[in-house]
Structures are given as C-alpha cells and as structure tokens.
Amino acid sequence: MPARVLEVEVPPAGAELPGRSVPVRGKTAPGNRVFLQGNEVGVDAEGRFAGSAWLGVNDTEVRVTTEDPAGNKGILTHPVKVKDAAWFLLAMGESQLGKRGAELDGVDAHTSTTVGDGLYLHGRAAVYFRGYAKGSEILGGAFEQYKVTAHVDTTRRREFEAFYRQVIDPEQFYPVYGDSAAEVKEANSRGPVYVLVEADRSTLTVGNFKSGIRGVEP
C-alpha cells in the first residue's frame, strides 16, 4: 500500500521546542499527498517533501499523514514538548550629527532636532516584537493562548504611507531571488505604532489602520 511508505526527519522524541513551528522533511511514495497537522505540503516527483508543522496550544505531538491515489491513508505521530511562552525581539537604530544647512537627503523635520546654534541631530529607531504565552496562568485561565505582535518605527507617517504603496512596486524595486520564502506583512499600520494582542479568537489592535467597519457614516 503506497500510503504506508513514509520516511520522516523530525526533532528527537520528547525534545522541547523553542516555538510552535516544527520543521519536518521526509520521503514517501511518488504520487502520494502529505499533510502536516492537517495542512498539505508539496511533494516532488521523487516523493520528497519538506515543510513546517504548526502546533496548537494544546498539541503534544507532530502528526504526518499520507494519502495515496486510491484514498488510503497512513498516519505517523511523534511526541514533542512546546514551551509555554516564547518571544522574539528585534531593535535597530541609526543617527547622524551635522551642520544645519548641509542636511543630507532623508533628514526631515519629523526625524531631526536642533542641537545648539548650528547643529542638527537626525535619527531613526525601529522595534519589532512577537511572542506568545499559554493562557492557563493569566487572568485565571480565561483564554487558552495569548499572542502579541508590536512594531514601532519613528519615521513612519500616515500622510506618506498611502503614496509610497501606490508608486513603489516591491517586485520591481526590491526583488528577492533564490528561495521560496513567503513575505508576510504583520504590522499593518500607517502610523509609527502598531500593537496586536490576540487572545484565542478575540483581538485588540492599536494603530492607524483601516478597520473594515461598514455602515457607520458621518
């Protein structure tokens, strides 16, 4: 039965994972379909596949499912441990000091300040934060899981964002070649601050964004 043909490379059994994404790769019979936690991944002509299994808040195992052309299925489960909380933080900054009247391109009123009589100080700071925590110890266990996404960019201004998005084509000006990465825009705000708090299906969003609410007219 082709569905029973399955070789998988996963982390050691019982290993504690740093996050909820588990890299999985392996090989099955050509023509089979492969699913990781129920989500289908691509299989090449030789039966090789690779992808990430995204674990839910209460998942304790990786589940790989194969399905052959006849509809037969094979299931492999592998026990793992996931941390109750994990986070990622990226912070960047830049600055320059110069003489007033000799400002370089990009030095604007909202990114610089005057220092003394004849100097200016220009700078930018950007911070990105993303993390999750299991909800059993927060607010008496009202929610199963909390997720937080935050982004701060001191140069971002509402009046400029719409213009940039209209005239700048990322595919033309910022091409990226050589990999199959998918670009995801998580900080969907036209202002300098964006915060998204998710508690199961409930969300709280802070920022300058289009809410999508209809039927409320001035």
C-alpha positions as CSV (number, residue, x, y, z in Angstrom):
1,M,0.0,0.0,0.0
2,P,1.7,3.3,-1.1
3,A,0.3,5.3,1.8
4,R,2.4,3.2,4.2
5,V,5.7,4.3,2.5
6,L,6.9,7.2,4.7
7,E,10.3,8.3,6.0
8,V,10.4,11.4,8.2
9,E,13.1,13.6,9.8
10,V,11.8,15.3,13.0
11,P,13.4,16.5,16.3
12,P,14.1,13.8,18.9
13,A,11.1,12.4,20.7
14,G,10.2,14.5,23.7
15,A,12.5,17.3,22.7
16,E,11.5,20.8,24.0
17,L,10.9,23.1,21.0
18,P,11.6,26.8,21.1
19,G,8.4,27.6,19.3
20,R,5.3,26.1,17.8
21,S,6.7,25.6,14.3
22,V,8.3,22.2,13.8
23,P,10.5,21.7,10.7
24,V,9.6,18.4,9.0
25,R,11.1,16.7,5.9
26,G,10.9,13.2,4.5
27,K,10.1,11.0,1.6
28,T,7.0,9.0,0.6
29,A,5.9,7.1,-2.5
30,P,5.6,9.3,-5.6
31,G,2.1,10.3,-6.2
32,N,1.2,10.4,-2.5
33,R,-0.2,13.6,-0.8
34,V,1.3,14.6,2.5
35,F,-0.3,16.6,5.4
36,L,1.4,18.2,8.4
37,Q,-1.0,18.8,11.3
38,G,-3.8,18.6,8.6
39,N,-2.1,21.1,6.2
40,E,-1.0,19.8,2.9
41,V,2.6,20.3,1.8
42,G,4.2,19.9,-1.7
43,V,5.6,16.5,-2.8
44,D,8.1,16.4,-5.7
45,A,8.2,13.8,-8.4
46,E,10.5,11.6,-6.3
47,G,8.3,11.7,-3.3
48,R,10.3,14.1,-1.2
49,F,8.7,16.8,0.9
50,A,9.5,19.5,3.4
51,G,7.5,21.9,5.5
52,S,6.6,23.2,8.9
53,A,4.1,21.6,11.3
54,W,2.3,24.3,13.3
55,L,1.3,23.1,16.7
56,G,-1.8,24.3,18.5
57,V,-1.7,25.5,22.1
58,N,-2.6,22.0,23.4
59,D,-0.8,19.9,20.8
60,T,1.8,17.4,22.2
61,E,2.7,15.6,19.0
62,V,3.6,16.1,15.4
63,R,1.2,14.4,13.0
64,V,2.2,13.4,9.5
65,T,-0.5,12.0,7.2
66,T,0.0,10.4,3.8
67,E,-2.7,9.7,1.3
68,D,-2.2,7.6,-1.9
69,P,-4.1,7.9,-5.1
70,A,-6.6,5.2,-4.0
71,G,-7.5,7.2,-0.9
72,N,-5.7,5.0,1.6
73,K,-4.1,6.9,4.5
74,G,-1.1,6.4,6.7
75,I,-0.6,8.4,9.9
76,L,2.7,8.9,11.9
77,T,2.7,10.7,15.2
78,H,5.8,11.9,17.1
79,P,5.7,13.3,20.7
80,V,7.3,16.7,21.3
81,K,7.2,19.4,24.0
82,V,6.5,23.1,23.4
83,K,7.5,25.9,25.7
84,D,4.6,27.7,27.4
85,A,5.9,31.0,26.3
86,A,8.4,32.3,23.6
87,W,9.2,35.7,22.1
88,F,11.3,37.4,19.5
89,L,12.6,41.0,19.7
90,L,14.4,43.0,17.0
91,A,15.6,46.6,17.6
92,M,17.5,48.8,15.2
93,G,18.6,52.5,15.3
94,E,20.7,55.0,13.5
95,S,21.6,58.6,13.9
96,Q,23.8,61.4,12.4
97,L,25.0,64.7,13.6
98,G,25.7,67.6,11.1
99,K,25.8,71.3,10.5
100,R,22.5,73.0,9.8
101,G,22.1,73.9,6.1
102,A,24.1,70.8,5.0
103,E,21.4,68.2,5.7
104,L,21.6,65.0,3.7
105,D,18.6,63.5,1.8
106,G,16.1,61.9,4.2
107,V,16.6,64.4,7.0
108,D,13.1,65.7,7.6
109,A,11.5,67.8,10.3
110,H,9.9,64.8,12.0
111,T,13.2,62.8,12.1
112,S,15.6,65.5,13.4
113,T,16.0,68.2,16.0
114,T,18.3,71.2,16.5
115,V,21.3,70.9,18.8
116,G,22.8,74.2,19.9
117,D,23.1,77.1,17.4
118,G,24.3,75.4,14.3
119,L,23.9,71.6,14.5
120,Y,21.2,69.1,13.8
121,L,20.7,65.6,15.1
122,H,18.8,63.1,12.9
123,G,17.9,59.6,13.8
124,R,15.5,56.7,13.5
125,A,14.5,53.8,15.7
126,A,12.6,50.7,14.8
127,V,11.5,47.8,17.1
128,Y,9.6,44.6,16.2
129,F,8.3,42.2,18.9
130,R,6.3,39.0,18.5
131,G,5.6,36.4,21.2
132,Y,3.0,34.0,22.7
133,A,2.2,32.7,26.1
134,K,-0.1,29.9,27.3
135,G,-3.1,31.4,29.0
136,S,-3.6,29.0,31.9
137,E,-1.7,31.2,34.3
138,I,-3.1,34.5,33.0
139,L,-6.4,36.1,34.1
140,G,-7.4,32.9,35.7
141,G,-7.2,30.9,32.5
142,A,-9.8,32.9,30.7
143,F,-8.1,32.2,27.4
144,E,-6.0,29.3,26.1
145,Q,-3.3,31.3,24.5
146,Y,-2.2,34.9,24.1
147,K,-0.2,36.3,21.1
148,V,1.4,39.8,20.9
149,T,2.7,41.5,17.8
150,A,4.2,45.0,18.1
151,H,6.0,47.3,15.8
152,V,7.4,50.9,16.3
153,D,9.0,52.9,13.5
154,T,9.7,56.6,14.4
155,T,9.9,57.6,10.7
156,R,6.6,56.2,9.6
157,R,3.9,58.8,8.9
158,R,0.3,58.4,7.9
159,E,0.4,61.0,5.2
160,F,3.3,59.3,3.4
161,E,2.3,55.6,3.6
162,A,-0.5,55.6,1.0
163,F,1.7,57.4,-1.5
164,Y,4.6,55.0,-1.1
165,R,2.3,52.0,-1.6
166,Q,0.9,53.4,-4.8
167,V,4.2,54.4,-6.5
168,I,6.6,51.8,-5.2
169,D,6.2,48.2,-6.6
170,P,8.2,45.8,-4.3
171,E,8.5,43.3,-7.1
172,Q,10.2,45.9,-9.3
173,F,12.4,47.8,-6.8
174,Y,13.2,45.2,-4.2
175,P,13.4,41.8,-6.0
176,V,14.5,38.8,-3.9
177,Y,15.7,35.7,-5.7
178,G,17.0,32.2,-4.8
179,D,14.5,31.0,-2.2
180,S,10.8,30.1,-1.8
181,A,10.2,32.4,1.2
182,A,6.8,33.9,1.6
183,E,6.6,37.6,2.5
184,V,4.2,38.4,5.4
185,K,3.2,41.9,6.4
186,E,2.3,41.7,10.1
187,A,2.5,45.4,11.1
188,N,-0.4,46.8,9.1
189,S,-0.4,50.4,10.3
190,R,0.2,53.7,8.5
191,G,1.4,55.3,11.7
192,P,4.6,54.8,13.8
193,V,3.0,52.4,16.4
194,Y,1.2,49.1,15.8
195,V,0.2,46.6,18.5
196,L,-1.9,43.5,18.1
197,V,-3.0,41.4,21.0
198,E,-4.7,38.1,20.3
199,A,-6.5,36.0,22.9
200,D,-7.9,32.9,21.2
201,R,-10.4,34.4,18.8
202,S,-10.5,37.8,20.4
203,T,-8.2,40.7,19.2
204,L,-7.2,44.1,20.4
205,T,-5.4,46.3,17.8
206,V,-3.8,49.7,18.4
207,G,-2.5,51.7,15.4
208,N,-3.5,53.7,12.4
209,F,-5.2,51.2,10.1
210,K,-8.4,50.6,8.1
211,S,-10.8,48.8,10.4
212,G,-13.2,47.4,7.8
213,I,-16.2,48.5,9.8
214,R,-19.1,49.4,7.4
215,G,-22.5,51.0,8.0
216,V,-21.1,53.9,10.1
217,E,-21.3,57.0,8.1
218,P,-20.6,60.6,9.2
